[in-house]
Amino acid sequence: MGAGLKGLRGLRGLRGIRGRRGAGGYEEYDWGYFPEMAISTIEFTSSGSVRILDQRLLPGEETYADLTSVEEVALAIETLAVRGAPLIGIAASMGVVLGAREIGKWRLEAGRGGDGGVRRAVDGAIERLRATRPTAVNLNWALDRMASVAATADTASMFDVLLEEAKAIHAEDAEMCRRIGEAGAPLVKNGATVITHCNAGALATGGMGTALAPIYVAGEEGRVANVMVPETRPLLQGARLTAWELARSGIPCTLMTDSMTASRLSNDDISFVIVGADRIAANGDVANKIGTLGLALLAKHYGVPFYVAAPSSTFDPATATGADIPIEQRAAEEVGRIGTQQVAADVPVWNPAFDVTPAELITAFITNEGMMDVDDVGGGR
């Protein structure tokens, strides 16, 4: 039995399942939804919980944990047990369902709580989940959908309609990932070498990923690329997650430190750089994992195409430019420590989780609607 989501921010007591999927043991409902994915990052269980792959423990442990409350989902997002913009949105939508289940469904059936109690439960769940992480627009996009559905549902059907909407958000993301892969796959030539950043694969989404989707689809078509994977400090999502995911999928990859990307690009054998996105402003500026801006500047200097792969849910026409995107600042410990080992002197730490890449550094966007020129971003969502 695994440790579940233990440690950060008081997340304790959740049941973990290492390397297997088992029954939940809570109130039984026929959720009827088990997405088919090579890597199962998140799913509803037949017993009514939300099962996640705890990504903080990779690559050392493949441990699943069952979440049964809004607060557990919120903490999973905040502590990066669940991460990646599309997956955060999916998790949040499922968290709203848990909120309706916790306070609404059976209280209503038992004659307690009434209409106001159900709606307050859903509104409270949405408010708590909306506050988890500010940069990824998929979070608000998914929660806005859940709020819209809740506003028009009667209390008797609230649980069911929220469940169906969360399932739809998950399924739509998987389909968008596949379409991104199909749109970008022609860029991948057999034997090509490409560079990515952070993790924008299956671990970050409800499907095969965004930036890695063209690599996977090209592989299905018989064209295999080698992926250069920067480690992605400070939390090593490249080393821990992308390298693990690619190796598990049979895609050749090579790990390097972030500071080696300039030297690697100077070798004149990189076909292109491809990254994901957490938010794309109306003018085409892109917020993505810290280090993306530096990689884009290097690609521009060396004349290497720089692609951003993202679903329509990541485009935010309400945000005019990258300067308007809220950038999450994370804890100093993430920089000063590696795991539990203190590696830095006791000095102040600046730790933005994301940076903003100006649109002029981007060659094109790869979306579920096809290839998109930067000038066309205004209609991207």
C-alpha positions as CSV (number, residue, x, y, z in Angstrom):
1,M,0.0,0.0,0.0
2,G,1.5,3.3,-1.0
3,A,1.8,6.4,1.1
4,G,-0.9,8.4,-0.8
5,L,-0.6,12.2,-0.8
6,K,1.5,12.8,2.3
7,G,3.7,15.7,3.3
8,L,3.1,19.2,1.9
9,R,0.4,21.5,3.1
10,G,-1.3,19.0,5.4
11,L,-2.2,16.5,2.8
12,R,-2.3,13.4,4.9
13,G,-4.4,10.3,5.3
14,L,-5.2,9.7,1.7
15,R,-5.1,6.1,0.5
16,G,-2.4,5.4,-2.1
17,I,-2.3,2.4,-4.5
18,R,1.1,1.7,-5.8
19,G,1.2,0.4,-9.3
20,R,-2.4,-0.9,-9.4
21,R,-5.9,0.3,-9.6
22,G,-8.4,-1.0,-7.0
23,A,-11.9,-0.4,-5.6
24,G,-12.4,2.8,-3.6
25,G,-14.5,1.7,-0.7
26,Y,-16.7,4.8,-0.4
27,E,-20.4,5.2,-1.3
28,E,-21.1,3.2,-4.4
29,Y,-22.2,4.9,-7.6
30,D,-22.0,3.8,-11.2
31,W,-19.7,6.5,-12.5
32,G,-19.2,4.5,-15.8
33,Y,-16.2,6.4,-16.9
34,F,-12.7,4.9,-17.3
35,P,-10.7,6.7,-20.0
36,E,-8.3,4.7,-22.1
37,M,-4.8,6.1,-21.7
38,A,-1.3,4.7,-21.8
39,I,-0.6,6.7,-18.6
40,S,-3.6,7.2,-16.4
41,T,-3.1,10.5,-14.7
42,I,-6.7,11.0,-13.3
43,E,-10.0,9.1,-13.3
44,F,-13.2,8.7,-11.5
45,T,-13.3,5.4,-9.7
46,S,-16.4,3.1,-9.5
47,S,-16.7,4.0,-5.8
48,G,-17.0,7.8,-6.4
49,S,-13.5,9.0,-5.6
50,V,-11.0,10.8,-7.9
51,R,-7.9,8.7,-8.5
52,I,-4.7,10.6,-9.4
53,L,-1.2,9.6,-10.1
54,D,0.9,11.4,-7.5
55,Q,3.4,13.1,-9.8
56,R,5.6,14.3,-6.9
57,L,6.8,10.8,-6.3
58,L,7.9,10.1,-9.9
59,P,10.0,8.5,-11.2
60,G,10.8,6.6,-8.0
61,E,7.3,5.5,-7.2
62,E,4.2,5.1,-9.4
63,T,1.6,5.7,-6.7
64,Y,-2.1,6.4,-7.1
65,A,-4.1,8.2,-4.5
66,D,-7.9,8.4,-4.1
67,L,-9.3,11.9,-3.4
68,T,-12.7,12.1,-1.8
69,S,-13.2,15.8,-1.0
70,V,-12.8,19.3,-2.6
71,E,-10.0,20.1,-0.2
72,E,-8.0,17.1,-1.1
73,V,-8.3,18.0,-4.8
74,A,-7.3,21.6,-4.1
75,L,-4.2,20.5,-2.1
76,A,-3.3,18.0,-4.8
77,I,-3.2,20.9,-7.3
78,E,-1.4,23.3,-5.0
79,T,1.3,20.7,-4.0
80,L,1.8,19.6,-7.7
81,A,0.7,16.1,-7.1
82,V,-1.5,17.0,-10.1
83,R,0.1,19.5,-12.5
84,G,0.0,20.7,-16.1
85,A,-2.5,23.2,-17.3
86,P,-5.0,20.9,-19.0
87,L,-4.9,18.4,-16.1
88,I,-5.4,21.1,-13.5
89,G,-8.6,22.0,-15.3
90,I,-9.8,18.4,-15.4
91,A,-8.9,17.8,-11.7
92,A,-10.8,21.0,-10.7
93,S,-13.9,20.0,-12.6
94,M,-13.8,16.6,-10.9
95,G,-13.3,18.4,-7.5
96,V,-16.6,20.3,-8.1
97,V,-18.3,16.9,-8.6
98,L,-16.9,15.8,-5.2
99,G,-18.2,19.0,-3.7
100,A,-21.7,18.2,-4.9
101,R,-21.4,14.7,-3.8
102,E,-20.1,15.6,-0.3
103,I,-22.8,18.0,0.7
104,G,-25.4,17.9,-1.9
105,K,-26.6,14.6,-3.2
106,W,-27.3,12.6,-0.1
107,R,-28.3,15.6,2.1
108,L,-30.9,16.4,-0.5
109,E,-32.0,12.8,-0.6
110,A,-32.2,12.8,3.2
111,G,-34.2,16.0,3.2
112,R,-31.4,18.1,4.7
113,G,-29.7,21.1,3.2
114,G,-32.3,22.0,0.6
115,D,-31.7,24.0,-2.6
116,G,-29.6,26.6,-0.9
117,G,-27.3,24.0,0.7
118,V,-26.6,22.3,-2.6
119,R,-25.8,25.5,-4.4
120,R,-23.7,26.8,-1.6
121,A,-21.7,23.6,-1.7
122,V,-21.0,23.9,-5.4
123,D,-20.2,27.6,-5.2
124,G,-17.9,26.9,-2.3
125,A,-16.1,24.1,-4.2
126,I,-15.6,26.3,-7.3
127,E,-14.3,29.2,-5.1
128,R,-11.8,27.0,-3.3
129,L,-10.5,25.4,-6.5
130,R,-10.3,28.6,-8.4
131,A,-7.8,29.9,-5.7
132,T,-5.3,27.1,-6.1
133,R,-3.0,28.3,-8.9
134,P,-3.4,31.6,-10.8
135,T,-1.5,31.3,-14.0
136,A,-3.0,28.3,-16.0
137,V,-6.1,29.6,-17.7
138,N,-7.5,26.0,-18.1
139,L,-8.4,26.1,-14.4
140,N,-10.8,29.0,-14.8
141,W,-12.0,27.7,-18.1
142,A,-13.0,24.4,-16.6
143,L,-14.5,25.9,-13.5
144,D,-16.5,28.5,-15.6
145,R,-18.0,25.5,-17.5
146,M,-18.9,23.8,-14.2
147,A,-20.4,27.0,-12.8
148,S,-22.5,27.6,-16.0
149,V,-23.9,24.1,-15.8
150,A,-24.7,24.4,-12.1
151,A,-26.5,27.7,-12.6
152,T,-29.1,26.1,-14.9
153,A,-29.5,22.8,-13.1
154,D,-32.1,22.0,-10.5
155,T,-30.9,20.6,-7.3
156,A,-32.3,17.2,-7.9
157,S,-30.1,16.8,-11.0
158,M,-27.1,18.9,-9.9
159,F,-24.9,16.0,-9.2
160,D,-25.6,14.2,-12.4
161,V,-25.2,17.1,-14.7
162,L,-21.9,18.2,-13.0
163,L,-20.6,14.6,-13.3
164,E,-21.4,14.6,-17.0
165,E,-19.7,18.0,-17.6
166,A,-16.6,16.9,-15.8
167,K,-16.5,13.7,-17.9
168,A,-17.0,15.8,-21.0
169,I,-14.1,18.1,-20.1
170,H,-11.8,15.1,-19.6
171,A,-12.9,13.5,-22.9
172,E,-12.6,16.7,-24.8
173,D,-9.1,17.3,-23.6
174,A,-8.0,13.8,-24.7
175,E,-9.5,14.4,-28.1
176,M,-7.8,17.8,-28.4
177,C,-4.5,16.2,-27.5
178,R,-4.9,13.7,-30.3
179,R,-5.7,16.5,-32.8
180,I,-2.7,18.5,-31.7
181,G,-0.6,15.4,-32.3
182,E,-2.0,14.9,-35.7
183,A,-1.6,18.6,-36.6
184,G,2.1,18.7,-35.5
185,A,3.2,15.2,-36.6
186,P,4.2,16.2,-40.1
187,L,6.9,18.5,-38.6
188,V,8.6,15.4,-37.1
189,K,11.0,13.7,-39.6
190,N,12.4,10.3,-38.9
191,G,15.7,10.6,-37.0
192,A,15.1,14.3,-36.1
193,T,16.3,15.7,-32.8
194,V,14.0,18.1,-31.0
195,I,14.1,20.0,-27.7
196,T,11.2,20.3,-25.3
197,H,10.9,21.9,-21.9
198,C,9.2,20.9,-18.6
199,N,6.5,18.3,-19.1
200,A,3.8,18.8,-21.7
201,G,3.0,15.1,-22.3
202,A,0.4,12.7,-21.1
203,L,1.3,13.5,-17.4
204,A,0.1,17.1,-17.9
205,T,-3.2,16.3,-19.7
206,G,-6.2,14.0,-20.0
207,G,-4.7,12.4,-23.1
208,M,-1.4,12.0,-24.9
209,G,-0.2,15.5,-24.1
210,T,0.4,18.8,-26.0
211,A,4.0,19.3,-26.9
212,L,4.8,15.6,-26.9
213,A,1.6,14.7,-28.9
214,P,3.2,15.3,-32.3
215,I,6.2,13.1,-31.2
216,Y,3.9,10.3,-30.2
217,V,1.7,10.5,-33.4
218,A,4.8,10.6,-35.6
219,G,6.1,7.5,-33.7
220,E,2.8,5.7,-34.5
221,E,3.4,6.6,-38.1
222,G,6.9,5.1,-38.1
223,R,8.9,8.3,-37.7
224,V,10.9,8.3,-34.5
225,A,12.6,11.5,-33.1
226,N,15.1,11.8,-30.4
227,V,14.0,14.3,-27.7
228,M,16.5,16.4,-25.8
229,V,15.0,17.0,-22.3
230,P,16.3,19.8,-20.2
231,E,16.0,18.9,-16.5
232,T,13.8,22.0,-15.8
233,R,14.8,23.5,-12.5
234,P,13.8,23.9,-9.8
235,L,11.4,21.0,-9.6
236,L,13.0,18.9,-12.3
237,Q,9.8,18.2,-14.3
238,G,11.9,17.4,-17.3
239,A,14.2,14.9,-15.6
240,R,11.5,13.4,-13.3
241,L,8.5,13.4,-15.6
242,T,9.3,13.9,-19.3
243,A,12.2,11.6,-19.4
244,W,10.2,8.9,-17.4
245,E,7.2,9.3,-19.7
246,L,9.2,9.2,-23.0
247,A,11.3,6.2,-21.9
248,R,8.1,4.4,-20.8
249,S,6.6,5.1,-24.2
250,G,9.6,3.9,-26.1
251,I,10.6,7.3,-27.5
252,P,14.4,7.9,-27.4
253,C,15.4,10.8,-25.2
254,T,18.5,12.4,-23.8
255,L,18.6,14.4,-20.5
256,M,20.6,17.5,-20.1
257,T,20.8,20.4,-17.6
258,D,19.0,23.6,-18.4
259,S,22.3,25.4,-18.8
260,M,23.3,23.1,-21.6
261,T,20.6,24.1,-24.1
262,A,22.6,26.9,-25.7
263,S,25.5,24.6,-26.4
264,R,23.2,22.0,-27.8
265,L,21.4,24.4,-30.1
266,S,24.7,25.7,-31.3
267,N,25.5,22.2,-32.8
268,D,23.2,23.0,-35.7
269,D,21.3,19.6,-35.6
270,I,18.1,20.5,-33.7
271,S,15.1,20.4,-36.0
272,F,12.8,22.5,-33.8
273,V,11.9,23.3,-30.2
274,I,8.4,22.4,-29.0
275,V,6.8,23.4,-25.7
276,G,3.4,23.6,-24.1
277,A,1.6,26.6,-22.6
278,D,-0.2,27.5,-19.4
279,R,-1.9,30.6,-20.9
280,I,-1.8,32.3,-24.3
281,A,-2.8,36.0,-24.3
282,A,-4.8,37.6,-27.1
283,N,-1.7,39.0,-28.7
284,G,0.0,35.6,-28.8
285,D,2.3,36.0,-25.8
286,V,2.7,32.7,-23.9
287,A,3.1,31.9,-20.2
288,N,4.8,28.6,-19.7
289,K,7.2,27.0,-17.2
290,I,10.1,29.2,-16.1
291,G,12.9,28.8,-18.6
292,T,10.7,28.8,-21.7
293,L,11.6,32.4,-22.5
294,G,15.3,31.7,-22.4
295,L,14.9,28.7,-24.6
296,A,12.9,30.8,-27.1
297,L,15.6,33.5,-27.2
298,L,18.2,30.8,-27.8
299,A,16.2,29.2,-30.6
300,K,15.7,32.6,-32.2
301,H,19.5,33.3,-32.1
302,Y,20.3,30.0,-33.7
303,G,17.5,30.1,-36.3
304,V,15.7,27.1,-34.9
305,P,11.9,27.0,-35.2
306,F,10.1,27.4,-31.9
307,Y,6.6,25.9,-31.7
308,V,4.0,26.1,-28.9
309,A,1.5,23.3,-28.7
310,A,-1.8,23.9,-26.8
311,P,-5.5,23.1,-26.9
312,S,-8.1,25.8,-27.5
313,S,-8.8,25.9,-23.7
314,T,-5.4,27.5,-23.1
315,F,-6.1,30.5,-25.3
316,D,-7.3,33.5,-23.3
317,P,-8.7,36.3,-25.4
318,A,-9.7,38.1,-22.2
319,T,-6.0,38.7,-21.4
320,A,-4.6,41.3,-23.8
321,T,-0.9,40.6,-23.5
322,G,1.6,38.6,-21.5
323,A,2.1,41.5,-19.1
324,D,-1.4,40.9,-17.9
325,I,-0.9,37.2,-17.0
326,P,-0.6,36.6,-13.3
327,I,2.6,34.8,-12.6
328,E,2.6,32.4,-9.6
329,Q,5.4,32.8,-7.1
330,R,6.2,29.6,-5.3
331,A,8.0,28.7,-2.1
332,A,11.7,29.4,-1.5
333,E,12.2,25.8,-0.5
334,E,11.7,24.6,-4.0
335,V,14.9,26.4,-5.1
336,G,16.9,26.0,-1.9
337,R,16.4,22.3,-1.5
338,I,16.5,19.2,-3.7
339,G,14.1,16.8,-2.1
340,T,14.8,17.2,1.6
341,Q,18.5,18.2,1.1
342,Q,19.3,21.8,1.6
343,V,21.6,22.9,-1.3
344,A,21.7,26.7,-1.0
345,A,22.8,29.3,1.5
346,D,20.2,30.9,3.6
347,V,19.5,33.9,1.4
348,P,16.3,35.3,-0.2
349,V,14.9,33.3,-3.2
350,W,13.0,34.5,-6.2
351,N,10.9,31.7,-7.6
352,P,8.4,32.5,-10.3
353,A,6.8,29.3,-11.6
354,F,6.4,30.7,-15.1
355,D,7.8,33.2,-17.5
356,V,6.2,34.9,-20.6
357,T,7.6,34.4,-24.1
358,P,6.7,37.2,-26.5
359,A,4.7,36.3,-29.6
360,E,7.5,37.5,-31.9
361,L,9.7,34.6,-30.7
362,I,7.2,31.9,-31.7
363,T,7.2,30.3,-35.1
364,A,3.6,29.0,-34.9
365,F,1.1,27.4,-32.6
366,I,0.0,23.8,-32.9
367,T,-3.6,23.4,-31.8
368,N,-6.5,21.0,-32.0
369,E,-7.7,23.2,-34.8
370,G,-4.5,22.8,-36.8
371,M,-1.4,24.9,-37.3
372,M,-2.0,28.5,-36.4
373,D,0.0,31.6,-37.3
374,V,0.8,34.0,-34.4
375,D,-1.1,36.7,-36.2
376,D,-4.3,34.5,-36.0
377,V,-4.3,34.0,-32.3
378,G,-7.1,36.4,-31.6
379,G,-9.6,33.8,-32.9
380,G,-7.9,30.9,-31.3
381,R,-10.6,30.2,-28.8
